[in-house]
């Protein structure tokens, strides 16, 4: 008899967390959920989840900090990182740290389950016919430099040769569409 797969859902949005957990339970998964990074850190060793859905921003804390503990508790854990503010820099960082896949919100249960099953990037995904807009390229560059400076806005602004307040205003805006 095979063991029921266990999924850990870590997302600070209570409604999304509850809906996703219910949907996964209805599909036969055993689900544990956490609404904060601290709650997740306590659950990780106790659950030994084989799969995890991890929000990139958990109430101001980077969800990427939980990838190492998830993999330490279960080296075979498949991790899907979700974010409302997707950027190439954070996607690359998540994959480098050991995440299996990276999805932009909004997403559905089917896409999350497909991401758990994915073993390699899909070859049939069409590349965009037009280059990214200048605004989008600026957003991606700012996110990459911010990551290089560990989220420190002052040092990022210096590196970009930009006033700190200008950078803060740009960061408060939602990402530009591709």
C-alpha positions as CSV (number, residue, x, y, z in Angstrom):
1,X,0.0,0.0,0.0
2,X,1.4,3.4,-1.0
3,X,1.6,6.3,1.4
4,X,-0.6,9.4,0.8
5,X,1.6,12.2,-0.6
6,X,2.0,15.1,1.9
7,X,2.0,18.7,0.7
8,X,3.0,21.7,2.8
9,X,1.2,24.9,1.8
10,X,3.1,28.0,3.0
11,X,1.3,31.3,2.1
12,X,0.4,34.3,4.3
13,X,-2.9,34.9,2.5
14,X,-5.4,33.1,4.7
15,X,-8.1,32.8,2.0
16,X,-5.7,31.5,-0.7
17,X,-4.1,29.1,1.8
18,X,-7.4,27.7,2.9
19,X,-8.8,27.3,-0.7
20,X,-5.6,25.7,-2.0
21,X,-5.4,23.3,1.0
22,X,-9.0,22.2,0.5
23,X,-8.5,21.7,-3.2
24,X,-5.4,19.6,-2.6
25,X,-7.2,17.5,0.1
26,X,-10.1,16.9,-2.3
27,X,-7.6,15.4,-4.7
28,X,-6.4,12.9,-2.2
29,X,-3.4,14.7,-0.7
30,X,-2.6,15.0,3.0
31,X,-2.1,18.8,3.6
32,X,-0.4,20.8,6.3
33,X,-0.5,24.6,6.0
34,X,1.4,27.6,7.5
35,X,0.5,31.2,7.4
36,X,3.9,32.6,8.5
37,X,7.6,31.8,8.1
38,X,7.8,31.0,11.8
39,X,4.9,28.6,11.6
40,X,6.4,26.9,8.5
41,X,9.8,26.5,10.2
42,X,8.1,24.7,13.1
43,X,6.0,22.5,10.7
44,X,8.8,21.5,8.3
45,X,10.6,19.0,10.5
46,X,7.3,17.6,11.9
47,X,5.6,17.0,8.5
48,X,8.4,15.6,6.3
49,X,6.4,16.8,3.3
50,X,7.3,15.4,-0.1
51,X,6.0,18.5,-1.8
52,X,5.6,22.1,-0.8
53,X,3.8,25.2,-2.2
54,X,5.8,28.2,-1.1
55,X,4.8,31.9,-1.4
56,X,7.8,34.1,-2.3
57,X,6.8,36.8,0.0
58,X,5.4,35.6,3.4
59,X,4.4,38.7,5.3
60,X,7.6,40.6,4.4
61,X,9.8,37.5,4.8
62,X,11.4,35.9,1.7
63,X,10.0,32.4,1.2
64,X,13.3,31.5,-0.4
65,X,14.8,31.2,3.1
66,X,12.6,28.2,3.7
67,X,13.9,26.2,0.7
68,X,17.0,25.0,2.5
69,X,15.1,23.7,5.6
70,X,12.5,22.0,3.4
71,X,15.3,20.2,1.5
72,X,17.2,19.4,4.7
73,X,14.1,17.8,6.2
74,X,13.4,15.8,3.0
75,X,16.0,16.0,0.2
76,X,13.5,14.7,-2.3
77,X,11.0,17.4,-1.6
78,X,9.6,19.1,-4.7
79,X,9.0,22.8,-4.1
80,X,6.8,25.1,-6.2
81,X,7.4,28.8,-5.5
82,X,4.4,31.1,-6.1
83,X,4.5,34.8,-6.4
84,X,2.3,37.8,-7.2
85,X,5.4,39.7,-8.4
86,X,7.3,37.5,-10.7
87,X,10.7,38.5,-11.9
88,X,13.5,36.6,-13.7
89,X,16.0,37.3,-10.9
90,X,13.8,35.7,-8.2
91,X,12.9,32.8,-10.4
92,X,16.5,32.0,-11.1
93,X,17.4,32.4,-7.4
94,X,14.5,30.0,-6.4
95,X,15.7,27.4,-8.9
96,X,19.3,27.7,-7.8
97,X,18.3,27.2,-4.2
98,X,16.5,24.0,-5.1
99,X,12.9,24.8,-6.0
100,X,11.4,22.6,-8.6
101,X,9.3,25.2,-10.3
102,X,8.3,28.9,-10.1
103,X,4.8,30.1,-10.9
104,X,3.2,33.5,-11.1
105,X,-0.1,34.1,-9.3
106,X,-2.9,33.8,-10.0
107,X,-2.6,30.1,-10.7
108,X,-4.8,27.1,-10.2
109,X,-4.4,23.7,-8.6
110,X,-3.9,21.9,-11.9
111,X,-1.0,24.2,-12.8
112,X,0.6,23.6,-9.4
113,X,0.2,19.8,-9.6
114,X,1.6,19.9,-13.2
115,X,4.6,21.9,-11.9
116,X,5.3,19.2,-9.3
117,X,5.4,16.6,-12.0
118,X,7.6,18.6,-14.4
119,X,11.1,17.2,-14.7
120,X,12.4,19.7,-17.2
121,X,11.4,22.9,-18.9
122,X,8.8,22.4,-21.5
123,X,10.2,22.6,-25.0
124,X,6.9,23.6,-26.6
125,X,6.5,26.9,-24.8
126,X,6.6,29.6,-27.4
127,X,9.1,32.4,-27.0
128,X,7.8,35.9,-27.2
129,X,7.8,37.4,-30.7
130,X,8.4,40.9,-29.3
131,X,11.3,41.9,-26.9
132,X,10.5,43.1,-23.4
133,X,9.5,46.7,-23.0
134,X,12.0,49.1,-21.6
135,X,9.9,49.5,-18.4
136,X,9.9,45.7,-17.9
137,X,13.6,45.5,-18.5
138,X,14.2,48.2,-16.0
139,X,12.0,46.3,-13.4
140,X,13.9,43.1,-14.0
141,X,17.3,44.9,-13.7
142,X,16.2,46.6,-10.4
143,X,15.1,43.2,-9.0
144,X,18.4,41.6,-10.0
145,X,20.5,44.3,-8.4
146,X,18.3,44.4,-5.3
147,X,18.8,40.6,-4.9
148,X,22.6,41.1,-5.3
149,X,22.5,43.6,-2.4
150,X,20.4,41.3,-0.2
151,X,17.4,43.5,-0.3
152,X,19.2,46.6,1.0
153,X,17.6,49.6,-0.7
154,X,20.3,52.1,0.1
155,X,23.1,50.0,-1.4
156,X,21.0,49.0,-4.3
157,X,20.2,52.7,-5.0
158,X,24.0,53.5,-4.9
159,X,24.7,50.6,-7.3
160,X,22.1,51.9,-9.7
161,X,23.3,55.5,-9.3
162,X,19.7,56.4,-8.3
163,X,18.3,58.4,-5.4
164,X,17.0,56.1,-2.6
165,X,13.6,57.6,-2.6
166,X,13.3,57.2,-6.4
167,X,14.1,53.5,-6.0
168,X,11.6,53.1,-3.2
169,X,8.9,54.7,-5.4
170,X,9.8,52.3,-8.3
171,X,9.7,49.3,-5.9
172,X,6.2,50.3,-4.6
173,X,4.8,50.0,-8.1
174,X,3.5,46.7,-9.4
175,X,5.8,45.0,-12.0
176,X,5.3,46.2,-15.5
177,X,3.6,43.7,-17.9
178,X,6.0,42.0,-20.4
